[in-house]
């Protein structure tokens, strides 16, 4: 199946009740999507297919949609660009179907947190004042230095259309994950002031923070249980003194393994960056937290993570929301009106994405 549609859809174009009725979620669409199918993924050796709207170029999932223009490489480029409001050519040139980014072909998903991260932070990078305002808020102090943006481990250089891996990240992976073949630790977003500050940001859009589980991992995978995680990333770590940083004497009920690894990597990379300061930020969606109140998506994170850090390091872990980024760095900036529009009108599961009016 193919589609020539190149339009991007916002929450005002969508109607969630149509999705629930098994219709194309685009308002006033008359296409019978049950008559059209697009490939999704293989399951037990057989390709699975999902409903498809050829008029609007979207594959319809249970809770949302994916931009889909066809199965060719050119079609994938078209579909991906439809979900990238800013610097889409740069993403295609440096990430799409390249080793620089795991699951690089999934940014065409409406629910892709990588697409949101890319859109927001590349546009913030283009406006140095806004990015510095955000970093000032994270550090609780004013900085004058140039800030380098790294997405998925590489520096974003929009002017020169280049992408270079962050050397300290490469070195820490070699040290802590030499045998990890699938999904090595890859901070979503890093903000770096060379020799001074390393900030790792773990971004969530519609998903929740993963929790450690006491189960066996497959060969080449990261450990899943908290004791194995502590063994690998703390006790085997020769770059930092983990005993100085962590206090595991009163373990919380939930052990957020991804955030834990981000803290270890941030501290280790900062050490290689000349004993720079390090911070880890959990970036979440306040709107989703409100909707999921009482569920794991809304669990308080600050107290949990800081409970395993010794007093000197507790404030190195920071909680932030996408709505907070809008309030602190985007709102009122005339040069970021397009980013403001994007945040106000972005959809998630065919409804409002953020609590921004």
HELIX and SHEET records of a PDB file:
HELIX    1   1 UNK A   11  UNK A   13  5                                   3    
HELIX    2   2 UNK A   16  UNK A   20  1                                   5    
HELIX    3   3 UNK A   33  UNK A   35  5                                   3    
HELIX    4   4 UNK A   73  UNK A   82  1                                  10    
HELIX    5   5 UNK A   88  UNK A   94  1                                   7    
HELIX    6   6 UNK A  104  UNK A  106  5                                   3    
HELIX    7   7 UNK A  113  UNK A  125  1                                  13    
HELIX    8   8 UNK A  128  UNK A  139  1                                  12    
HELIX    9   9 UNK A  167  UNK A  176  1                                  10    
HELIX   10  10 UNK A  226  UNK A  230  1                                   5    
HELIX   11  11 UNK A  231  UNK A  235  3                                   5    
HELIX   12  12 UNK A  242  UNK A  245  1                                   4    
HELIX   13  13 UNK A  257  UNK A  272  1                                  16    
HELIX   14  14 UNK A  286  UNK A  291  1                                   6    
HELIX   15  15 UNK A  296  UNK A  298  5                                   3    
HELIX   16  16 UNK A  302  UNK A  306  1                                   5    
HELIX   17  17 UNK A  311  UNK A  316  5                                   6    
HELIX   18  18 UNK A  322  UNK A  325  1                                   4    
HELIX   19  19 UNK A  326  UNK A  330  3                                   5    
HELIX   20  20 UNK A  334  UNK A  336  5                                   3    
HELIX   21  21 UNK A  337  UNK A  345  1                                   9    
SHEET    1   A 4 UNK A  37  UNK A  43  0                                        
SHEET    2   A 4 UNK A  46  UNK A  53 -1                                        
SHEET    3   A 4 UNK A  58  UNK A  60 -1                                        
SHEET    4   A 4 UNK A  65  UNK A  67 -1                                        
SHEET    1   B 7 UNK A 162  UNK A 165  0                                        
SHEET    2   B 7 UNK A 154  UNK A 157 -1                                        
SHEET    3   B 7 UNK A 148  UNK A 151 -1                                        
SHEET    4   B 7 UNK A 189  UNK A 193 -1                                        
SHEET    5   B 7 UNK A 197  UNK A 203 -1                                        
SHEET    6   B 7 UNK A 277  UNK A 284  1                                        
SHEET    7   B 7 UNK A 317  UNK A 321  1                                        
SHEET    1   C 2 UNK A 347  UNK A 348  0                                        
SHEET    2   C 2 UNK A 351  UNK A 352 -1                                        
END                                                                             
